Amino acid sequence: MSQDWWTKQVNDPSIHFYAADEAVANGSAVLIMPGGGHQELVTTTEGRDVAAWFATRGVTAFVLYYRLAREEGAPWNIEDARQDAERAMRMIRARADEFGVNPDALGVMGFSAGGELARMTLFSPPVQAEGEGDAIDQGDATPDFGILVFPGPVGGEGESMGPDSPPTLLSTAADDECCSQPTIDIFMALRAAGAPAELHVYQEGGHAYNMGEATDLVSLQNWPDTIEEWMVDRGFMNPAAISK
């Protein structure tokens, strides 16, 4: 397989911008966190392809290239990756006018290891910025909604869930040996706390079915429709975007 599907050696974290289709944009935006076990980043099917999918539906998208805590020889840890996610959230909000987005309609979407980071930004207190920080580091890093796709089991310290938590959509396959149970556990915790959450568990599909681009299972091919419907119901996607 071509190496083009993954990225390694992220020493300078960055976000990659995908402008929304202005004809159906409503100001919503999403920060996408690819998976890869914190050893690599699946920047195609869990990154730029997903961002392009959102952009055509009027949702401005950003792909986060975060530092990899488990890459061989890397000096980073999970907290560094988490800082990258939180810094990205704050930066997008601080530059909302420039990006043409509503700072109160900014969500996160994470796959696998990226789902762990997305979970941390949703439910755990932010970590301290490195060094003295700057004005952006004083901003709000909490997303307004979250989409967790087969997230891994790692969460942040001080995790808190309740009725005021950001609405969260979760998806997994029952035969995913890695991440079906963590996904279900997150949903059960959200449900017990009275937090707004929706869970979709598919009978089969394994790990990394992503947006259903490489499966013969019709249910998973149509899984992105669930994202559209969920976002429209919560005002984060223009209904006209899914009737094109």
C-alpha positions, 0 to 999 in steps of 0.5 A, a space after each residue: 500500500 502506498 505511504 500516501 495514506 498516512 503521515 508520521 513525524 509530526 513535530 510541528 502540529 498544524 490544521 488544514 483548512 477546507 472551506 465550506 460550499 457557500 451555497 449551503 453553509 450555515 457557519 458550522 465547522 468541524 475539527 477532524 482528528 485522524 486515527 493511527 494509534 498515536 503512531 501515525 495519522 491516517 490523513 486520507 480516509 480519516 482526514 482530508 477525504 472526510 473534510 472534503 465530505 463536510 465541505 461539500 455539505 456546507 460545513 467548514 472543516 479542519 484536519 488536525 495533524 497532531 504530535 504522535 505519542 507512540 511513534 518510535 523515538 518520539 519525545 511526545 506524550 498524549 498530553 502533547 497531542 491533547 494540547 494540539 487539539 485544544 490549541 486548534 479549537 482555540 485558534 479556530 474560534 479566535 479566527 472565526 471571522 477569517 474562516 467564516 464560521 460561527 464560534 458557537 457551532 464548532 465541533 470535533 470528529 475523531 477516529 480511533 486514537 483521534 477519537 480519544 483526543 476528541 473525547 478529551 476536548 469534549 469532556 475533560 478540563 483543558 491542559 495547561 498550555 506550554 510555556 507562557 502561552 498567548 492570548 489564544 491560549 486564554 480562549 475556550 477549547 470546548 467543542 459545541 458538538 462531537 462525533 466519535 467514530 470507534 474511539 479508543 479507550 483512553 480518556 482524560 483526567 477529570 472527565 465530566 459529563 452532564 445535561 450541559 455536555 456537548 451533544 455527541 454522536 457515537 458509532 462503532 461495529 460490534 465486531 471491532 475487538 479494539 474499540 466497540 466496548 470503549 464506544 459503548 462505555 462512553 455512551 453508557 456514561 453519557 446516558 447515566 449522566 443525562 448528557 445528550 448522546 446518540 449511539 449506532 452499533 453496527 453488527 459487523 464492520 470491524 475497525 476503521 470502516 471510516 465513512 464506508 468508502 471501502 466496504 461491501 456492507 450497505 449499512 456502513 456505506 450509508 453511515 454518513 447519512 446518519 451524520 447528516 441527519 444528526 447534524 441537521 436535527 441539531 442545527 449544525 448542517 443546512 437541510 438544503 445540503 443533503 438534498 443536493 
